[in-house]
Amino acid sequence: MEWFEQARAAERLRDWDTAIALVRAHAECYSIDPYMHDNHLWHMDLLACAERLSELTERALTDVHARRRLNTTLCERGMDAVLRTRAKDGDRGALYVLVRLLCETSRAQEAHRAVQDLGPEDQYAHQIVARYQSPSSGEAE
């Protein structure tokens, strides 16, 4: 599997263009071939590592894996405003990632407001906020 070793070497060298091109050629979303599917996930990771957020964003319109990787990358970079916009546009995954980010950065009250504004009927979003509630005071930590 010569291309695989070449892609790994390019990834180690942070030669994103080469790594992405090699992996993309052997990747397929929801392929019956598990290697093709794994390569698809790897492809999404490489796009994130290469900071190709615009490409991930475009792919996220139709690809759940791109959407998940994009939201994770935005969270890792602390880009809560972009996550908020994505959640406002209907991306439930972005809402959940946003709420967790806010709670984990000691902004549970802001997370509660985000749920009220962006998903007041979304029980899972409420559950995320509830996990960060202080049992003794009822206040967000």
KOLMI-410784 format. One record per residue: residue number from 0; residue in three letters; x, y, z of N, C-alpha, C in turn. Coordinates in Angstrom, 2 decimals, padded with zeros to 5 digits. Layout:
! residues N
pt figu->NUM; torgu->ala; n_u->X; n_v->Y; n_w->Z; ca_u->X; ca_v->Y; ca_w->Z; c_u->X; c_v->Y; c_w->Z
...
! end
This chain:
! residues 141
pt figu->0; torgu->met; n_u->000.84; n_v->-001.19; n_w->000.00; ca_u->000.00; ca_v->000.00; ca_w->000.00; c_u->000.89; c_v->001.25; c_w->000.00
pt figu->1; torgu->glu; n_u->001.53; n_v->001.46; n_w->-001.11; ca_u->002.50; ca_v->002.54; ca_w->-001.23; c_u->001.89; c_v->003.92; c_w->-000.97
pt figu->2; torgu->trp; n_u->000.69; n_v->004.17; n_w->-001.49; ca_u->000.07; ca_v->005.48; ca_w->-001.30; c_u->-000.15; c_v->005.78; c_w->000.18
pt figu->3; torgu->phe; n_u->-000.47; n_v->004.74; n_w->000.96; ca_u->-000.74; ca_v->004.91; ca_w->002.39; c_u->000.51; c_v->005.43; c_w->003.10
pt figu->4; torgu->glu; n_u->001.65; n_v->004.78; n_w->002.86; ca_u->002.90; ca_v->005.22; ca_w->003.48; c_u->003.27; c_v->006.63; c_w->003.03
pt figu->5; torgu->gln; n_u->003.04; n_v->006.93; n_w->001.76; ca_u->003.32; ca_v->008.27; ca_w->001.25; c_u->002.43; c_v->009.31; c_w->001.94
pt figu->6; torgu->ala; n_u->001.16; n_v->008.95; n_w->002.13; ca_u->000.24; ca_v->009.87; ca_w->002.79; c_u->000.64; c_v->010.09; c_w->004.24
pt figu->7; torgu->arg; n_u->000.99; n_v->009.02; n_w->004.94; ca_u->001.43; ca_v->009.15; ca_w->006.34; c_u->002.69; c_v->010.00; c_w->006.43
pt figu->8; torgu->ala; n_u->003.63; n_v->009.78; n_w->005.52; ca_u->004.86; ca_v->010.57; ca_w->005.52; c_u->004.55; c_v->012.04; c_w->005.26
pt figu->9; torgu->ala; n_u->003.69; n_v->012.31; n_w->004.31; ca_u->003.30; ca_v->013.69; ca_w->004.01; c_u->002.61; c_v->014.33; c_w->005.22
pt figu->10; torgu->glu; n_u->001.77; n_v->013.55; n_w->005.89; ca_u->001.09; ca_v->014.05; ca_w->007.09; c_u->002.11; c_v->014.39; c_w->008.18
pt figu->11; torgu->arg; n_u->003.08; n_v->013.51; n_w->008.39; ca_u->004.11; ca_v->013.77; ca_w->009.41; c_u->004.89; c_v->015.05; c_w->009.08
pt figu->12; torgu->leu; n_u->005.12; n_v->015.28; n_w->007.79; ca_u->005.86; ca_v->016.47; ca_w->007.35; c_u->004.97; c_v->017.71; c_w->007.24
pt figu->13; torgu->arg; n_u->003.68; n_v->017.52; n_w->007.53; ca_u->002.70; ca_v->018.60; ca_w->007.41; c_u->002.60; c_v->019.12; c_w->005.98
pt figu->14; torgu->asp; n_u->002.82; n_v->018.21; n_w->005.04; ca_u->002.64; ca_v->018.52; ca_w->003.62; c_u->001.18; c_v->018.19; c_w->003.32
pt figu->15; torgu->trp; n_u->000.32; n_v->019.10; n_w->003.72; ca_u->-001.12; ca_v->018.84; ca_w->003.69; c_u->-001.65; c_v->018.61; c_w->002.28
pt figu->16; torgu->asp; n_u->-001.17; n_v->019.38; n_w->001.32; ca_u->-001.66; ca_v->019.22; ca_w->-000.04; c_u->-001.43; c_v->017.80; c_w->-000.55
pt figu->17; torgu->thr; n_u->-000.23; n_v->017.28; n_w->-000.33; ca_u->000.09; ca_v->015.92; ca_w->-000.78; c_u->-000.73; c_v->014.89; c_w->-000.01
pt figu->18; torgu->ala; n_u->-000.76; n_v->015.02; n_w->001.29; ca_u->-001.50; ca_v->014.05; ca_w->002.11; c_u->-002.97; c_v->014.03; c_w->001.73
pt figu->19; torgu->ile; n_u->-003.56; n_v->015.20; n_w->001.59; ca_u->-004.99; ca_v->015.29; ca_w->001.24; c_u->-005.25; c_v->014.68; c_w->-000.12
pt figu->20; torgu->ala; n_u->-004.42; n_v->014.98; n_w->-001.09; ca_u->-004.62; ca_v->014.44; ca_w->-002.44; c_u->-004.52; c_v->012.92; c_w->-002.45
pt figu->21; torgu->leu; n_u->-003.55; n_v->012.37; n_w->-001.74; ca_u->-003.39; ca_v->010.92; ca_w->-001.70; c_u->-004.56; c_v->010.24; c_w->-001.02
pt figu->22; torgu->val; n_u->-004.98; n_v->010.78; n_w->000.12; ca_u->-006.06; ca_v->010.15; ca_w->000.89; c_u->-007.39; c_v->010.32; c_w->000.16
pt figu->23; torgu->arg; n_u->-007.64; n_v->011.50; n_w->-000.38; ca_u->-008.90; ca_v->011.76; ca_w->-001.08; c_u->-009.14; c_v->010.74; c_w->-002.20
pt figu->24; torgu->ala; n_u->-008.07; n_v->010.34; n_w->-002.88; ca_u->-008.20; ca_v->009.39; ca_w->-003.99; c_u->-008.64; c_v->008.00; c_w->-003.53
pt figu->25; torgu->his; n_u->-008.53; n_v->007.74; n_w->-002.23; ca_u->-008.87; ca_v->006.41; ca_w->-001.69; c_u->-009.95; c_v->006.51; c_w->-000.62
pt figu->26; torgu->ala; n_u->-010.76; n_v->007.55; n_w->-000.69; ca_u->-011.76; ca_v->007.81; ca_w->000.34; c_u->-013.16; c_v->007.84; c_w->-000.25
pt figu->27; torgu->glu; n_u->-014.09; n_v->007.29; n_w->000.52; ca_u->-015.49; ca_v->007.34; ca_w->000.10; c_u->-016.37; c_v->007.30; c_w->001.34
pt figu->28; torgu->cys; n_u->-017.24; n_v->008.27; n_w->001.44; ca_u->-018.17; ca_v->008.34; ca_w->002.56; c_u->-019.16; c_v->007.18; c_w->002.47
pt figu->29; torgu->tyr; n_u->-019.38; n_v->006.52; n_w->003.58; ca_u->-020.33; ca_v->005.41; ca_w->003.68; c_u->-020.06; c_v->004.29; c_w->002.68
pt figu->30; torgu->ser; n_u->-018.80; n_v->004.08; n_w->002.36; ca_u->-018.44; ca_v->003.00; ca_w->001.46; c_u->-018.68; c_v->001.65; c_w->002.14
pt figu->31; torgu->ile; n_u->-019.00; n_v->000.64; n_w->001.35; ca_u->-019.11; ca_v->-000.71; ca_w->001.92; c_u->-017.71; c_v->-001.25; c_w->002.25
pt figu->32; torgu->asp; n_u->-016.69; n_v->-000.64; n_w->001.66; ca_u->-015.31; ca_v->-000.98; ca_w->001.97; c_u->-014.90; c_v->-000.17; c_w->003.21
pt figu->33; torgu->pro; n_u->-014.66; n_v->-000.84; n_w->004.33; ca_u->-014.36; ca_v->-000.10; ca_w->005.56; c_u->-013.10; c_v->000.75; c_w->005.45
pt figu->34; torgu->tyr; n_u->-012.14; n_v->000.35; n_w->004.62; ca_u->-010.93; ca_v->001.15; ca_w->004.45; c_u->-011.24; c_v->002.47; c_w->003.74
pt figu->35; torgu->met; n_u->-012.10; n_v->002.40; n_w->002.75; ca_u->-012.49; ca_v->003.61; ca_w->002.04; c_u->-013.21; c_v->004.58; c_w->002.99
pt figu->36; torgu->his; n_u->-014.07; n_v->004.03; n_w->003.84; ca_u->-014.78; ca_v->004.88; ca_w->004.81; c_u->-013.80; c_v->005.47; c_w->005.82
pt figu->37; torgu->asp; n_u->-012.89; n_v->004.65; n_w->006.34; ca_u->-011.88; ca_v->005.16; ca_w->007.27; c_u->-011.03; c_v->006.25; c_w->006.62
pt figu->38; torgu->asn; n_u->-010.71; n_v->006.05; n_w->005.35; ca_u->-009.94; ca_v->007.07; ca_w->004.64; c_u->-010.73; c_v->008.36; c_w->004.48
pt figu->39; torgu->his; n_u->-012.04; n_v->008.23; n_w->004.35; ca_u->-012.89; ca_v->009.42; ca_w->004.29; c_u->-012.77; c_v->010.21; c_w->005.60
pt figu->40; torgu->leu; n_u->-012.84; n_v->009.52; n_w->006.71; ca_u->-012.69; ca_v->010.19; ca_w->008.01; c_u->-011.31; c_v->010.82; c_w->008.14
pt figu->41; torgu->trp; n_u->-010.30; n_v->010.09; n_w->007.69; ca_u->-008.93; ca_v->010.61; ca_w->007.70; c_u->-008.85; c_v->011.87; c_w->006.84
pt figu->42; torgu->his; n_u->-009.49; n_v->011.84; n_w->005.68; ca_u->-009.53; ca_v->012.99; ca_w->004.79; c_u->-010.10; c_v->014.21; c_w->005.53
pt figu->43; torgu->met; n_u->-011.20; n_v->014.02; n_w->006.27; ca_u->-011.80; ca_v->015.13; ca_w->007.02; c_u->-010.82; c_v->015.65; c_w->008.08
pt figu->44; torgu->asp; n_u->-010.12; n_v->014.73; n_w->008.74; ca_u->-009.12; ca_v->015.14; ca_w->009.74; c_u->-008.00; c_v->015.95; c_w->009.09
pt figu->45; torgu->leu; n_u->-007.55; n_v->015.51; n_w->007.93; ca_u->-006.48; ca_v->016.23; ca_w->007.23; c_u->-006.93; c_v->017.64; c_w->006.83
pt figu->46; torgu->leu; n_u->-008.16; n_v->017.76; n_w->006.38; ca_u->-008.68; ca_v->019.09; ca_w->006.05; c_u->-008.65; c_v->020.01; c_w->007.27
pt figu->47; torgu->ala; n_u->-009.01; n_v->019.46; n_w->008.42; ca_u->-008.98; ca_v->020.24; ca_w->009.65; c_u->-007.55; c_v->020.61; c_w->010.03
pt figu->48; torgu->cys; n_u->-006.63; n_v->019.65; n_w->009.94; ca_u->-005.23; ca_v->019.93; ca_w->010.27; c_u->-004.64; c_v->020.99; c_w->009.34
pt figu->49; torgu->ala; n_u->-005.07; n_v->020.95; n_w->008.10; ca_u->-004.58; ca_v->021.92; ca_w->007.11; c_u->-005.29; c_v->023.27; c_w->007.24
pt figu->50; torgu->glu; n_u->-006.21; n_v->023.36; n_w->008.18; ca_u->-007.00; ca_v->024.57; ca_w->008.42; c_u->-007.79; c_v->024.99; c_w->007.19
pt figu->51; torgu->arg; n_u->-008.27; n_v->024.01; n_w->006.47; ca_u->-009.12; ca_v->024.27; ca_w->005.30; c_u->-010.58; c_v->024.28; c_w->005.75
pt figu->52; torgu->leu; n_u->-010.88; n_v->025.24; n_w->006.60; ca_u->-012.22; ca_v->025.31; ca_w->007.17; c_u->-013.27; c_v->025.64; c_w->006.12
pt figu->53; torgu->ser; n_u->-012.90; n_v->026.41; n_w->005.11; ca_u->-013.89; ca_v->026.72; ca_w->004.07; c_u->-014.27; c_v->025.46; c_w->003.29
pt figu->54; torgu->glu; n_u->-013.29; n_v->024.59; n_w->003.04; ca_u->-013.60; ca_v->023.33; ca_w->002.35; c_u->-014.43; c_v->022.42; c_w->003.24
pt figu->55; torgu->leu; n_u->-014.08; n_v->022.34; n_w->004.52; ca_u->-014.88; ca_v->021.55; ca_w->005.46; c_u->-016.30; c_v->022.10; c_w->005.54
pt figu->56; torgu->thr; n_u->-016.43; n_v->023.41; n_w->005.58; ca_u->-017.75; ca_v->024.04; ca_w->005.65; c_u->-018.58; c_v->023.70; c_w->004.43
pt figu->57; torgu->glu; n_u->-017.97; n_v->023.75; n_w->003.27; ca_u->-018.68; ca_v->023.41; ca_w->002.03; c_u->-019.12; c_v->021.94; c_w->002.05
pt figu->58; torgu->arg; n_u->-018.22; n_v->021.07; n_w->002.45; ca_u->-018.54; ca_v->019.64; ca_w->002.51; c_u->-019.60; c_v->019.36; c_w->003.58
pt figu->59; torgu->ala; n_u->-019.60; n_v->020.16; n_w->004.64; ca_u->-020.53; ca_v->019.96; ca_w->005.75; c_u->-021.99; c_v->020.12; c_w->005.34
pt figu->60; torgu->leu; n_u->-022.21; n_v->020.77; n_w->004.22; ca_u->-023.58; ca_v->020.94; ca_w->003.73; c_u->-024.24; c_v->019.61; c_w->003.41
pt figu->61; torgu->thr; n_u->-023.44; n_v->018.63; n_w->002.98; ca_u->-024.00; ca_v->017.34; ca_w->002.56; c_u->-023.35; c_v->016.14; c_w->003.24
pt figu->62; torgu->asp; n_u->-022.30; n_v->016.35; n_w->004.03; ca_u->-021.52; ca_v->015.25; ca_w->004.60; c_u->-021.50; c_v->015.36; c_w->006.12
pt figu->63; torgu->val; n_u->-022.13; n_v->014.41; n_w->006.78; ca_u->-022.22; ca_v->014.45; ca_w->008.24; c_u->-020.84; c_v->014.37; c_w->008.89
pt figu->64; torgu->his; n_u->-019.92; n_v->013.64; n_w->008.27; ca_u->-018.58; ca_v->013.53; ca_w->008.86; c_u->-017.83; c_v->014.86; c_w->008.78
pt figu->65; torgu->ala; n_u->-017.99; n_v->015.56; n_w->007.67; ca_u->-017.38; ca_v->016.89; ca_w->007.55; c_u->-018.01; c_v->017.84; c_w->008.56
pt figu->66; torgu->arg; n_u->-019.31; n_v->017.74; n_w->008.73; ca_u->-020.02; ca_v->018.60; ca_w->009.69; c_u->-019.51; c_v->018.36; c_w->011.10
pt figu->67; torgu->arg; n_u->-019.38; n_v->017.11; n_w->011.48; ca_u->-018.88; ca_v->016.78; ca_w->012.83; c_u->-017.45; c_v->017.26; c_w->013.02
pt figu->68; torgu->arg; n_u->-016.61; n_v->017.03; n_w->012.02; ca_u->-015.21; ca_v->017.42; ca_w->012.14; c_u->-015.09; c_v->018.93; c_w->012.17
pt figu->69; torgu->leu; n_u->-015.89; n_v->019.62; n_w->011.37; ca_u->-015.88; ca_v->021.08; ca_w->011.38; c_u->-016.27; c_v->021.60; c_w->012.76
pt figu->70; torgu->asn; n_u->-017.36; n_v->021.08; n_w->013.32; ca_u->-017.80; ca_v->021.55; ca_w->014.63; c_u->-016.76; c_v->021.27; c_w->015.70
pt figu->71; torgu->thr; n_u->-016.13; n_v->020.11; n_w->015.64; ca_u->-015.07; ca_v->019.78; ca_w->016.61; c_u->-013.90; c_v->020.74; c_w->016.46
pt figu->72; torgu->thr; n_u->-013.52; n_v->021.03; n_w->015.23; ca_u->-012.40; ca_v->021.94; ca_w->014.97; c_u->-012.73; c_v->023.34; c_w->015.48
pt figu->73; torgu->leu; n_u->-013.94; n_v->023.80; n_w->015.23; ca_u->-014.35; ca_v->025.12; ca_w->015.72; c_u->-014.30; c_v->025.17; c_w->017.23
pt figu->74; torgu->cys; n_u->-014.71; n_v->024.09; n_w->017.88; ca_u->-014.66; ca_v->024.01; ca_w->019.34; c_u->-013.21; c_v->024.05; c_w->019.83
pt figu->75; torgu->glu; n_u->-012.36; n_v->023.24; n_w->019.22; ca_u->-010.95; ca_v->023.20; ca_w->019.60; c_u->-010.30; c_v->024.56; c_w->019.49
pt figu->76; torgu->arg; n_u->-010.77; n_v->025.36; n_w->018.56; ca_u->-010.20; ca_v->026.69; ca_w->018.35; c_u->-010.95; c_v->027.78; c_w->019.14
pt figu->77; torgu->gly; n_u->-011.95; n_v->027.35; n_w->019.91; ca_u->-012.71; ca_v->028.29; ca_w->020.73; c_u->-013.55; c_v->029.26; c_w->019.92
pt figu->78; torgu->met; n_u->-013.98; n_v->028.84; n_w->018.76; ca_u->-014.73; ca_v->029.73; ca_w->017.85; c_u->-016.23; c_v->029.63; c_w->018.12
pt figu->79; torgu->asp; n_u->-016.62; n_v->030.06; n_w->019.32; ca_u->-018.02; ca_v->029.92; ca_w->019.71; c_u->-018.96; c_v->030.76; c_w->018.86
pt figu->80; torgu->ala; n_u->-018.50; n_v->031.90; n_w->018.35; ca_u->-019.38; ca_v->032.73; ca_w->017.51; c_u->-019.75; c_v->031.99; c_w->016.22
pt figu->81; torgu->val; n_u->-018.79; n_v->031.29; n_w->015.63; ca_u->-019.07; ca_v->030.54; ca_w->014.40; c_u->-019.99; c_v->029.36; c_w->014.72
pt figu->82; torgu->leu; n_u->-019.74; n_v->028.68; n_w->015.84; ca_u->-020.62; ca_v->027.58; ca_w->016.24; c_u->-022.04; c_v->028.10; c_w->016.46
pt figu->83; torgu->arg; n_u->-022.15; n_v->029.26; n_w->017.08; ca_u->-023.47; ca_v->029.85; ca_w->017.33; c_u->-024.20; c_v->030.12; c_w->016.01
pt figu->84; torgu->thr; n_u->-023.48; n_v->030.66; n_w->015.04; ca_u->-024.08; ca_v->030.92; ca_w->013.73; c_u->-024.53; c_v->029.62; c_w->013.08
pt figu->85; torgu->arg; n_u->-023.69; n_v->028.59; n_w->013.16; ca_u->-024.06; ca_v->027.29; ca_w->012.58; c_u->-025.30; c_v->026.73; c_w->013.28
pt figu->86; torgu->ala; n_u->-025.34; n_v->026.86; n_w->014.61; ca_u->-026.50; ca_v->026.37; ca_w->015.36; c_u->-027.75; c_v->027.16; c_w->014.99
pt figu->87; torgu->lys; n_u->-027.59; n_v->028.47; n_w->014.83; ca_u->-028.72; ca_v->029.32; ca_w->014.44; c_u->-029.26; c_v->028.92; c_w->013.07
pt figu->88; torgu->asp; n_u->-028.37; n_v->028.44; n_w->012.21; ca_u->-028.76; ca_v->027.99; ca_w->010.87; c_u->-029.32; c_v->026.57; c_w->010.87
pt figu->89; torgu->gly; n_u->-029.45; n_v->025.97; n_w->012.06; ca_u->-030.10; ca_v->024.67; ca_w->012.16; c_u->-029.22; c_v->023.46; c_w->012.40
pt figu->90; torgu->asp; n_u->-027.92; n_v->023.66; n_w->012.58; ca_u->-027.02; ca_v->022.54; ca_w->012.83; c_u->-027.09; c_v->022.17; c_w->014.31
pt figu->91; torgu->arg; n_u->-027.83; n_v->021.12; n_w->014.61; ca_u->-027.99; ca_v->020.68; ca_w->016.01; c_u->-026.65; c_v->020.26; c_w->016.61
pt figu->92; torgu->gly; n_u->-025.81; n_v->019.62; n_w->015.83; ca_u->-024.48; ca_v->019.23; ca_w->016.32; c_u->-023.68; c_v->020.43; c_w->016.76
pt figu->93; torgu->ala; n_u->-023.77; n_v->021.52; n_w->016.01; ca_u->-023.07; ca_v->022.76; ca_w->016.39; c_u->-023.61; c_v->023.30; c_w->017.71
pt figu->94; torgu->leu; n_u->-024.92; n_v->023.19; n_w->017.91; ca_u->-025.51; ca_v->023.64; ca_w->019.17; c_u->-024.94; c_v->022.83; c_w->020.33
pt figu->95; torgu->tyr; n_u->-024.87; n_v->021.53; n_w->020.19; ca_u->-024.37; ca_v->020.68; ca_w->021.28; c_u->-022.91; c_v->020.97; c_w->021.57
pt figu->96; torgu->val; n_u->-022.12; n_v->021.14; n_w->020.53; ca_u->-020.70; ca_v->021.45; ca_w->020.71; c_u->-020.55; c_v->022.83; c_w->021.35
pt figu->97; torgu->leu; n_u->-021.34; n_v->023.79; n_w->020.91; ca_u->-021.31; ca_v->025.13; ca_w->021.49; c_u->-021.65; c_v->025.09; c_w->022.98
pt figu->98; torgu->val; n_u->-022.70; n_v->024.39; n_w->023.33; ca_u->-023.13; ca_v->024.33; ca_w->024.73; c_u->-022.04; c_v->023.69; c_w->025.59
pt figu->99; torgu->arg; n_u->-021.45; n_v->022.60; n_w->025.10; ca_u->-020.37; ca_v->021.96; ca_w->025.86; c_u->-019.18; c_v->022.90; c_w->026.00
pt figu->100; torgu->leu; n_u->-018.81; n_v->023.59; n_w->024.91; ca_u->-017.70; ca_v->024.53; ca_w->024.96; c_u->-017.95; c_v->025.61; c_w->026.00
pt figu->101; torgu->leu; n_u->-019.13; n_v->026.18; n_w->026.00; ca_u->-019.45; ca_v->027.24; ca_w->026.95; c_u->-019.42; c_v->026.71; c_w->028.39
pt figu->102; torgu->cys; n_u->-019.99; n_v->025.56; n_w->028.60; ca_u->-020.00; ca_v->024.98; ca_w->029.95; c_u->-018.59; c_v->024.64; c_w->030.42
pt figu->103; torgu->glu; n_u->-017.80; n_v->024.07; n_w->029.55; ca_u->-016.45; ca_v->023.65; ca_w->029.92; c_u->-015.50; c_v->024.83; c_w->030.12
pt figu->104; torgu->thr; n_u->-015.90; n_v->026.00; n_w->029.67; ca_u->-015.08; ca_v->027.20; ca_w->029.87; c_u->-015.75; c_v->028.13; c_w->030.88
pt figu->105; torgu->ser; n_u->-016.47; n_v->027.51; n_w->031.82; ca_u->-017.10; ca_v->028.24; ca_w->032.94; c_u->-018.08; c_v->029.31; c_w->032.49
pt figu->106; torgu->arg; n_u->-018.80; n_v->029.03; n_w->031.42; ca_u->-019.81; ca_v->029.97; ca_w->030.93; c_u->-021.16; c_v->029.26; c_w->030.82
pt figu->107; torgu->ala; n_u->-021.52; n_v->028.53; n_w->031.88; ca_u->-022.74; ca_v->027.73; ca_w->031.86; c_u->-023.99; c_v->028.61; c_w->031.71
pt figu->108; torgu->gln; n_u->-023.98; n_v->029.79; n_w->032.29; ca_u->-025.15; ca_v->030.67; ca_w->032.13; c_u->-025.30; c_v->031.10; c_w->030.67
pt figu->109; torgu->glu; n_u->-024.19; n_v->031.36; n_w->030.02; ca_u->-024.23; ca_v->031.69; ca_w->028.60; c_u->-024.71; c_v->030.48; c_w->027.78
pt figu->110; torgu->ala; n_u->-024.31; n_v->029.30; n_w->028.20; ca_u->-024.76; ca_v->028.07; ca_w->027.54; c_u->-026.27; c_v->027.93; c_w->027.69
pt figu->111; torgu->his; n_u->-026.76; n_v->028.20; n_w->028.88; ca_u->-028.21; ca_v->028.13; ca_w->029.12; c_u->-028.96; c_v->029.11; c_w->028.21
pt figu->112; torgu->arg; n_u->-028.42; n_v->030.33; n_w->028.08; ca_u->-029.04; ca_v->031.32; ca_w->027.20; c_u->-029.00; c_v->030.86; c_w->025.75
pt figu->113; torgu->ala; n_u->-027.89; n_v->030.24; n_w->025.35; ca_u->-027.77; ca_v->029.75; ca_w->023.97; c_u->-028.83; c_v->028.70; c_w->023.70
pt figu->114; torgu->val; n_u->-029.06; n_v->027.81; n_w->024.66; ca_u->-030.10; ca_v->026.79; ca_w->024.48; c_u->-031.46; c_v->027.46; c_w->024.38
pt figu->115; torgu->gln; n_u->-031.73; n_v->028.43; n_w->025.23; ca_u->-033.01; ca_v->029.13; ca_w->025.20; c_u->-033.22; c_v->029.85; c_w->023.86
pt figu->116; torgu->asp; n_u->-032.14; n_v->030.43; n_w->023.34; ca_u->-032.24; ca_v->031.18; ca_w->022.08; c_u->-032.27; c_v->030.28; c_w->020.85
pt figu->117; torgu->leu; n_u->-031.48; n_v->029.20; n_w->020.86; ca_u->-031.26; ca_v->028.42; ca_w->019.65; c_u->-031.97; c_v->027.07; c_w->019.62
pt figu->118; torgu->gly; n_u->-032.35; n_v->026.57; n_w->020.79; ca_u->-033.00; ca_v->025.26; ca_w->020.82; c_u->-033.81; c_v->025.06; c_w->022.07
pt figu->119; torgu->pro; n_u->-034.78; n_v->025.95; n_w->022.31; ca_u->-035.53; ca_v->025.87; ca_w->023.56; c_u->-036.28; c_v->024.55; c_w->023.77
pt figu->120; torgu->glu; n_u->-036.60; n_v->023.86; n_w->022.70; ca_u->-037.32; ca_v->022.58; ca_w->022.80; c_u->-036.38; c_v->021.38; c_w->022.72
pt figu->121; torgu->asp; n_u->-035.09; n_v->021.63; n_w->022.57; ca_u->-034.12; ca_v->020.56; ca_w->022.37; c_u->-033.71; c_v->019.98; c_w->023.73
pt figu->122; torgu->gln; n_u->-034.27; n_v->018.83; n_w->024.05; ca_u->-034.03; ca_v->018.22; ca_w->025.36; c_u->-032.58; c_v->017.83; c_w->025.58
pt figu->123; torgu->tyr; n_u->-031.92; n_v->017.37; n_w->024.53; ca_u->-030.52; ca_v->016.97; ca_w->024.68; c_u->-029.66; c_v->018.18; c_w->025.04
pt figu->124; torgu->ala; n_u->-029.90; n_v->019.32; n_w->024.40; ca_u->-029.15; ca_v->020.54; ca_w->024.73; c_u->-029.37; c_v->020.92; c_w->026.19
pt figu->125; torgu->his; n_u->-030.60; n_v->020.79; n_w->026.66; ca_u->-030.90; ca_v->021.07; ca_w->028.08; c_u->-030.17; c_v->020.09; c_w->028.99
pt figu->126; torgu->gln; n_u->-030.07; n_v->018.83; n_w->028.57; ca_u->-029.36; ca_v->017.83; ca_w->029.38; c_u->-027.88; c_v->018.16; c_w->029.49
pt figu->127; torgu->ile; n_u->-027.30; n_v->018.65; n_w->028.42; ca_u->-025.87; ca_v->019.03; ca_w->028.47; c_u->-025.67; c_v->020.11; c_w->029.51
pt figu->128; torgu->val; n_u->-026.51; n_v->021.14; n_w->029.47; ca_u->-026.39; ca_v->022.23; ca_w->030.45; c_u->-026.60; c_v->021.69; c_w->031.86
pt figu->129; torgu->ala; n_u->-027.57; n_v->020.82; n_w->032.03; ca_u->-027.89; ca_v->020.28; ca_w->033.37; c_u->-026.71; c_v->019.53; c_w->033.96
pt figu->130; torgu->arg; n_u->-025.90; n_v->018.89; n_w->033.14; ca_u->-024.72; ca_v->018.17; ca_w->033.64; c_u->-023.72; c_v->019.09; c_w->034.31
pt figu->131; torgu->tyr; n_u->-023.76; n_v->020.37; n_w->033.95; ca_u->-022.80; ca_v->021.32; ca_w->034.50; c_u->-023.38; c_v->022.15; c_w->035.65
pt figu->132; torgu->gln; n_u->-024.60; n_v->021.83; n_w->036.06; ca_u->-025.23; ca_v->022.55; ca_w->037.16; c_u->-024.64; c_v->022.08; c_w->038.48
pt figu->133; torgu->ser; n_u->-024.46; n_v->022.99; n_w->039.40; ca_u->-024.01; ca_v->022.65; ca_w->040.75; c_u->-025.18; c_v->022.05; c_w->041.51
pt figu->134; torgu->pro; n_u->-025.04; n_v->020.83; n_w->042.05; ca_u->-026.17; ca_v->020.21; ca_w->042.73; c_u->-026.60; c_v->020.94; c_w->044.00
pt figu->135; torgu->ser; n_u->-025.69; n_v->021.63; n_w->044.65; ca_u->-026.04; ca_v->022.28; ca_w->045.91; c_u->-026.73; c_v->023.62; c_w->045.74
pt figu->136; torgu->ser; n_u->-026.31; n_v->024.39; n_w->044.73; ca_u->-026.84; ca_v->025.73; ca_w->044.60; c_u->-027.87; c_v->025.88; c_w->043.50
pt figu->137; torgu->gly; n_u->-027.84; n_v->024.97; n_w->042.55; ca_u->-028.73; ca_v->025.11; ca_w->041.40; c_u->-028.22; c_v->026.13; c_w->040.41
pt figu->138; torgu->glu; n_u->-027.10; n_v->026.77; n_w->040.71; ca_u->-026.50; ca_v->027.75; ca_w->039.81; c_u->-025.49; c_v->027.06; c_w->038.92
pt figu->139; torgu->ala; n_u->-025.28; n_v->027.64; n_w->037.77; ca_u->-024.27; ca_v->027.10; ca_w->036.86; c_u->-022.90; c_v->027.35; c_w->037.46
pt figu->140; torgu->glu; n_u->-022.02; n_v->026.41; n_w->037.24; ca_u->-020.65; ca_v->026.55; ca_w->037.75; c_u->-019.88; c_v->027.55; c_w->036.96
! end
